[in-house]
Amino acid sequence: MLELFKDSCIDNEQLNTYKGAAERVLSISQKGFDYYYFVDKDKESSLKLHELLAPFENDKVLVYRNSDANKQIEMLAEAMKKDNNLAALVLLDPFGMQVDWKSIELLKGTRTDLWILIPTGVIVNRLLDRKGELTHIEKLTSFFGKDENFLRDYFYKKRTVETLFGETEIVEKVKQPIEKIAKLYIEQLGKIYKHFTDKPLVLCNSRHTPIFHFACASNNPTAIKIAKQIINKKQGV
C-alpha cells in the first residue's frame, strides 16, 4: 500500500481528516457496547492505538486485534450467523482500500449496522486515472466487487476523432467521477442491506474537494433514519 499512497500523493490534510475515530467513539458518554474491537494489520500501529486508548479502559472493555480486517469481518459474520442474539455496529475505515467487497458481502443477513468511510476522492478517484490505464485494477475490482470491464464502462467513455492519420479512438474519464464512485459503492451496499443512506456525508478538504463519503447501511430502518438525521445535521440540511 505504500506504493499506492506514494503514487497518489496523499497530503497531511487528507490524512488528518480521517484520524481520531477511535477516541471519538470511546468519548461518547452514554452507555455503549459490551465490547469494543479495534483491528489493525500493522502491529506498531495497533500498539500505538493501545497506548492512546489506555485512559478509556477503566469503564470499557477494549479488545485489540493485530490482524487483517477482512479476516476479522469473516469471523464476526460467522459468529453472528451462529447466534442471532449477537448484534454489532461495524465502523470500517479502509483508507487504503484494504477491505474487500467479498468481506462486506459476508455481513448479509446479520444484525449489523455498517458505517464505512469510502476514500472516494483521496484514493479511488486517483487510481481511476484519466487515461484509463488502471495500473491498480486488482485493487479496484476487489474494492468494488466488480470486474474490469464493468469499471471501464462505468467510469470511462470512448469517442472517435479524426486526425491527420485517420480515425483515432480516445478514452475519456466521466465527469464528476467522485460522485459516481460514491454512487456505485452505495448501490453495492443496497445489494447487501435492506436500507442505506443514499446521500452519504461528504467530507471535503480546504479546497472544498470531496475526499471521503461516509455512508451507513443496515437491515434496521430506524438505524438508517437516525443516520440520515446525523448526516443532514452535519451538512446543515
N, C-alpha and C positions, 0 to 999 in steps of 0.2 A: 504493500500500500504506500510505502514511502515514495516509490516511483510515481504512483498515481498523484499523490499530493504535489510532488515536485513539478510534474507536467502541468498541473492545474494552477500553479502559482497561488496557493492559498495564503491570504494575508492574515495578520494578527486580529484584525477586526472581525473577520469571518469566523476565526477560531473562537474568539471570546463570546460570540453571540450565543453559542450553544452550551457554554460551560456553566457549572453550578447547579445542574438539575438535581443532583442527589441531595445537596444541602437544602434546596428549596422544598423538596418533598418531605424531608425529615423535620423541617421547621414548622410544618403545619401543626397547630396546637391541638386541634380536636383529635379524638381517638381515631387511629388509623387502622393498621393491619396487624395480624398476628406475627407475620414475618416480613422482613424487607430483604430481598435478594439483590445483590449487586454483582453484575457479571462483566468481566473484562479479560480479554485473552492475554493482554500484556501483564506479566507478573509484577513488574515495577510499578505500573500504573495502579494495579489492584492494591498493592501495599501502601502507596501514597494515599489512595482513597480511604483505606482503612484508618490510617493516621488522621486524616482530615475529619472523618466522621466519628472519631472516638468519643467526643462530647455527647453524642446522641445515644450512646449505648446504655445509659443509666435507666432509661424508661422504654427502650425499643429493642426488639430482637433483630440484630443485623447479621446477615449471612453473606459471606464473600465467596464468589466462585471464580477462580482463576481459570477460565475455560472459554471455549468458543461459544458465542451466543446462539448459534444455530443448534448446537448440541443441547444447550440448556433449554431452549424452546421446545425441542423434541421431547426432552424428559418431562417438562411441565405438561405438555399436551397429553402424554401417556398417562401421567398421574391423574389428571383431571378427567380423562375419559374412563378411568377405572373407578373414580369416586365422584359422583355427581354433586356431592356436598362441597367440593372444593371450588372456590371462585378466586379470580385474580385480576388485578389491574396490571397490565403489561405496558411499560414505557420503554420504547425502543428508540435508540439514538444512533442509527447506522451512518455516522458521518462519512465513513469511507465506503459505504455501500456493502458492509460486511454481512448484513442479514439477507439470506437468500429468500426468494419468493416461496420456494417449496417449504421453507420453515414456517412462514406465515400461514400457508395452507393447512399445516398440521393443527392449527388452533380452531379450525372449523368445527362447529358443534360443541365447543367448550364454553364454560361460563367465564369468558374473559372480556374485559373492556380493554381495547387496544388503543394506545396513543402512540403515534410514530412521527418522528421528526424527519421529514423527507428532504434530503440535501439537493433540492431541485436546481437551484442556481449555482450553488457553491461547488458541486462536483458533477452531477449528472449532465447538466447542460454543457459543461466543458468537455465531457467525454463524447458528447454528440457534436463532434467538430463540424465546422461549416462545409468542408469538402466531402463529408460522409465517408472518411477513411475508417472511422470506428476502430482504432487500434486496440481498444479495450472492450471489444464486443462481448467477450465471455463474461465480463463483469456486468455489462448492461443486460444481457439475456438472463442471467441468474437473478438480478435485482428486480426486473420487471416480470419475470416468468413468461416472457415472450421470445419467439425466435428472431433471428437476424432479419429475415425477410419482412416480418411484420414491423419491426422497428424502423427499417429503412423506408417502408411505405408510409409509416405514421409520421415520421419526423423529417422526411425529405421529399422533394418534388423534382421531377425531371422535365426539362424542356429542350427543344431543339432550336438551335440558332444557325443562321447562315454565316459562314466565314469565307475567306479567300480560298480555302481548301475544301469547300463543300459544307455540308451539314455537320454540326457537332452537338452532341448531347451534353447538357450541363446539369449538374446535380446541385440543387439549392436547398438549404435548410428552411423549414417552415417558419412563418412569422410567429412571434410570441411563443417560442419553444418552451420557456419555463412554465407557462400556464398549461401547455399541453402535457408536459411531464407530470405535473400535479394531477391533471385530469385523468391521465392514463392510470396512474398508480391508484387513485381513488376508485376508478372503475374496477380495478382488480380487487380492491378491498370489498367492493359490493358483491363479488362472487363468493366471498368467504363469510361475510357478516350480513345479517338482515338489514341493519341500519348503519349509517355512516354520515360523517359531515361532508356534504357535497361542496361546501365552501369552507375550506380549511383556514386556519390562522396563517397569515402571510407575514414572515419576518424579513425585514429589509436591512440593507446596510445604510451608511450615511449618505449614499448617493441615491437612496430610495429604489435600489435594485433588489428584487426578491432573491433571497439566497436560501431560504427554507420555507417549507409548508408543513404546518403542524396539524395532523388530521387524527380523528378519532373514529373507531368502528366498534360496534357491539351488537349483540343479539337482544339487548335490552333497550327498548325505545326511550325509557326515562333517562338512561345514561347519555344518549345522544341529544336529548332535549337539553340537558344540563350542559353538555359540551358545546352546543350551539350558543347557549346563553353566555358562556365564558368567552367564546370566540367573538361574538358580537360586541361584548363589553370591551374586549381588548382592542378591537378595531374601531371602536367608537360608533357602532351602528345603533 
